[in-house]
Amino acid sequence: MDRDTIAGEVARLAAPEAAALLAPLDDADVAAVLRSLNPAVADDVLLALGEDRRRAVIAAAPSDEARQWTRNLTYPDDSVGRVMEPPHAVFLPGVTVADGRREHGPLPRARHADRALRRTAGR
Protein backbone atom coordinates (compact mmCIF):
# COMPACT_ATOMS: atom_id res chain seq x y z
CA MET A 1 0.00 0.00 0.00
CA ASP A 2 1.17 3.55 -0.67
CA ARG A 3 1.30 6.21 2.06
CA ASP A 4 -1.98 7.87 1.06
CA THR A 5 -3.83 4.55 1.19
CA ILE A 6 -2.26 3.71 4.55
CA ALA A 7 -3.14 7.18 5.90
CA GLY A 8 -6.74 6.68 4.83
CA GLU A 9 -6.88 3.35 6.61
CA VAL A 10 -5.22 4.73 9.74
CA ALA A 11 -7.76 7.58 9.88
CA ARG A 12 -10.63 5.06 9.86
CA LEU A 13 -9.23 2.67 12.47
CA ALA A 14 -9.15 2.87 16.24
CA ALA A 15 -5.69 3.84 17.51
CA PRO A 16 -4.58 0.31 18.54
CA GLU A 17 -5.52 -1.12 15.15
CA ALA A 18 -3.87 1.81 13.37
CA ALA A 19 -0.67 1.20 15.36
CA ALA A 20 -0.76 -2.46 14.32
CA LEU A 21 -1.18 -1.49 10.67
CA LEU A 22 1.84 0.83 10.94
CA ALA A 23 4.01 -1.70 12.79
CA PRO A 24 5.80 -3.11 9.71
CA LEU A 25 6.71 0.36 8.38
CA ASP A 26 9.98 2.06 9.22
CA ASP A 27 9.90 5.01 11.59
CA ALA A 28 10.25 7.69 8.88
CA ASP A 29 7.31 6.24 6.93
CA VAL A 30 5.16 6.12 10.08
CA ALA A 31 6.05 9.76 10.77
CA ALA A 32 5.13 10.72 7.19
CA VAL A 33 1.75 8.98 7.49
CA LEU A 34 1.03 10.62 10.84
CA ARG A 35 1.96 14.07 9.50
CA SER A 36 -0.82 13.75 6.92
CA LEU A 37 -3.48 13.08 9.56
CA ASN A 38 -5.59 15.28 11.81
CA PRO A 39 -3.43 16.10 14.87
CA ALA A 40 -5.87 14.40 17.26
CA VAL A 41 -5.70 11.15 15.27
CA ALA A 42 -1.91 11.36 15.03
CA ASP A 43 -1.60 11.87 18.79
CA ASP A 44 -3.87 8.90 19.55
CA VAL A 45 -1.87 6.66 17.23
CA LEU A 46 1.43 7.88 18.66
CA LEU A 47 0.23 6.91 22.13
CA ALA A 48 -0.90 3.50 20.87
CA LEU A 49 2.54 2.78 19.39
CA GLY A 50 4.10 2.29 22.81
CA GLU A 51 6.85 4.37 24.35
CA ASP A 52 9.90 3.03 22.49
CA ARG A 53 8.32 3.11 19.03
CA ARG A 54 6.71 6.50 19.74
CA ARG A 55 10.13 7.98 20.58
CA ALA A 56 11.64 6.49 17.43
CA VAL A 57 8.84 7.82 15.21
CA ILE A 58 9.06 11.28 16.77
CA ALA A 59 12.85 11.24 16.26
CA ALA A 60 12.29 10.38 12.57
CA ALA A 61 9.88 13.29 12.02
CA PRO A 62 10.97 16.76 10.88
CA SER A 63 12.13 18.77 13.89
CA ASP A 64 9.19 21.21 13.97
CA GLU A 65 6.67 18.36 13.87
CA ALA A 66 8.64 16.34 16.43
CA ARG A 67 8.67 19.28 18.85
CA GLN A 68 4.95 19.84 18.36
CA TRP A 69 4.05 16.16 18.88
CA THR A 70 6.19 16.04 22.01
CA ARG A 71 4.56 19.23 23.31
CA ASN A 72 1.04 18.04 22.43
CA LEU A 73 1.50 14.84 24.41
CA THR A 74 2.18 16.86 27.58
CA TYR A 75 -1.38 18.27 27.57
CA PRO A 76 -4.39 16.47 29.08
CA ASP A 77 -6.37 14.21 26.72
CA ASP A 78 -9.40 16.49 26.56
CA SER A 79 -7.54 19.77 25.99
CA VAL A 80 -7.02 21.83 22.84
CA GLY A 81 -3.27 21.57 23.47
CA ARG A 82 -3.43 17.97 22.29
CA VAL A 83 -4.42 18.97 18.76
CA MET A 84 -2.15 21.93 18.04
CA GLU A 85 -0.05 22.15 14.89
CA PRO A 86 3.17 24.12 14.47
CA PRO A 87 2.58 27.52 12.89
CA HIS A 88 3.47 27.77 9.22
CA ALA A 89 3.54 31.54 9.27
CA VAL A 90 3.10 34.24 11.91
CA PHE A 91 1.60 37.60 10.99
CA LEU A 92 1.58 40.91 12.79
CA PRO A 93 -1.75 42.52 13.65
CA GLY A 94 -3.09 44.50 10.73
CA VAL A 95 -1.57 42.30 8.00
CA THR A 96 -4.32 41.39 5.55
CA VAL A 97 -4.73 37.88 4.16
CA ALA A 98 -3.83 39.18 0.71
CA ASP A 99 -0.62 40.80 2.02
CA GLY A 100 0.30 37.68 3.96
CA ARG A 101 -0.22 35.42 0.96
CA ARG A 102 1.72 37.80 -1.27
CA GLU A 103 4.66 37.80 1.16
CA HIS A 104 4.66 34.10 2.15
CA GLY A 105 2.89 32.44 -0.76
CA PRO A 106 0.44 29.62 -0.18
CA LEU A 107 0.83 27.57 2.96
CA PRO A 108 1.30 23.80 2.59
CA ARG A 109 -1.89 22.34 1.10
CA ALA A 110 -2.09 19.46 3.55
CA ARG A 111 -2.50 21.77 6.50
CA HIS A 112 -5.79 23.08 7.82
CA ALA A 113 -4.68 26.73 8.03
CA ASP A 114 -4.25 27.16 4.27
CA ARG A 115 -7.84 26.12 3.66
CA ALA A 116 -8.98 28.61 6.27
CA LEU A 117 -6.97 31.37 4.61
CA ARG A 118 -8.51 30.59 1.23
CA ARG A 119 -12.02 30.78 2.70
CA THR A 120 -11.31 34.21 4.25
CA ALA A 121 -9.25 35.68 1.37
CA GLY A 122 -12.25 37.49 -0.07
CA ARG A 123 -12.94 39.41 3.15
C-alpha positions in Angstrom: 0.0 0.0 0.0 1.2 3.5 -0.7 1.3 6.2 2.1 -2.0 7.9 1.1 -3.8 4.5 1.2 -2.3 3.7 4.5 -3.1 7.2 5.9 -6.7 6.7 4.8 -6.9 3.3 6.6 -5.2 4.7 9.7 -7.8 7.6 9.9 -10.6 5.1 9.9 -9.2 2.7 12.5 -9.1 2.9 16.2 -5.7 3.8 17.5 -4.6 0.3 18.5 -5.5 -1.1 15.1 -3.9 1.8 13.4 -0.7 1.2 15.4 -0.8 -2.5 14.3 -1.2 -1.5 10.7 1.8 0.8 10.9 4.0 -1.7 12.8 5.8 -3.1 9.7 6.7 0.4 8.4 10.0 2.1 9.2 9.9 5.0 11.6 10.3 7.7 8.9 7.3 6.2 6.9 5.2 6.1 10.1 6.1 9.8 10.8 5.1 10.7 7.2 1.7 9.0 7.5 1.0 10.6 10.8 2.0 14.1 9.5 -0.8 13.8 6.9 -3.5 13.1 9.6 -5.6 15.3 11.8 -3.4 16.1 14.9 -5.9 14.4 17.3 -5.7 11.1 15.3 -1.9 11.4 15.0 -1.6 11.9 18.8 -3.9 8.9 19.6 -1.9 6.7 17.2 1.4 7.9 18.7 0.2 6.9 22.1 -0.9 3.5 20.9 2.5 2.8 19.4 4.1 2.3 22.8 6.8 4.4 24.3 9.9 3.0 22.5 8.3 3.1 19.0 6.7 6.5 19.7 10.1 8.0 20.6 11.6 6.5 17.4 8.8 7.8 15.2 9.1 11.3 16.8 12.8 11.2 16.3 12.3 10.4 12.6 9.9 13.3 12.0 11.0 16.8 10.9 12.1 18.8 13.9 9.2 21.2 14.0 6.7 18.4 13.9 8.6 16.3 16.4 8.7 19.3 18.8 4.9 19.8 18.4 4.1 16.2 18.9 6.2 16.0 22.0 4.6 19.2 23.3 1.0 18.0 22.4 1.5 14.8 24.4 2.2 16.9 27.6 -1.4 18.3 27.6 -4.4 16.5 29.1 -6.4 14.2 26.7 -9.4 16.5 26.6 -7.5 19.8 26.0 -7.0 21.8 22.8 -3.3 21.6 23.5 -3.4 18.0 22.3 -4.4 19.0 18.8 -2.2 21.9 18.0 0.0 22.2 14.9 3.2 24.1 14.5 2.6 27.5 12.9 3.5 27.8 9.2 3.5 31.5 9.3 3.1 34.2 11.9 1.6 37.6 11.0 1.6 40.9 12.8 -1.8 42.5 13.7 -3.1 44.5 10.7 -1.6 42.3 8.0 -4.3 41.4 5.6 -4.7 37.9 4.2 -3.8 39.2 0.7 -0.6 40.8 2.0 0.3 37.7 4.0 -0.2 35.4 1.0 1.7 37.8 -1.3 4.7 37.8 1.2 4.7 34.1 2.1 2.9 32.4 -0.8 0.4 29.6 -0.2 0.8 27.6 3.0 1.3 23.8 2.6 -1.9 22.3 1.1 -2.1 19.5 3.5 -2.5 21.8 6.5 -5.8 23.1 7.8 -4.7 26.7 8.0 -4.2 27.2 4.3 -7.8 26.1 3.7 -9.0 28.6 6.3 -7.0 31.4 4.6 -8.5 30.6 1.2 -12.0 30.8 2.7 -11.3 34.2 4.2 -9.2 35.7 1.4 -12.3 37.5 -0.1 -12.9 39.4 3.1 
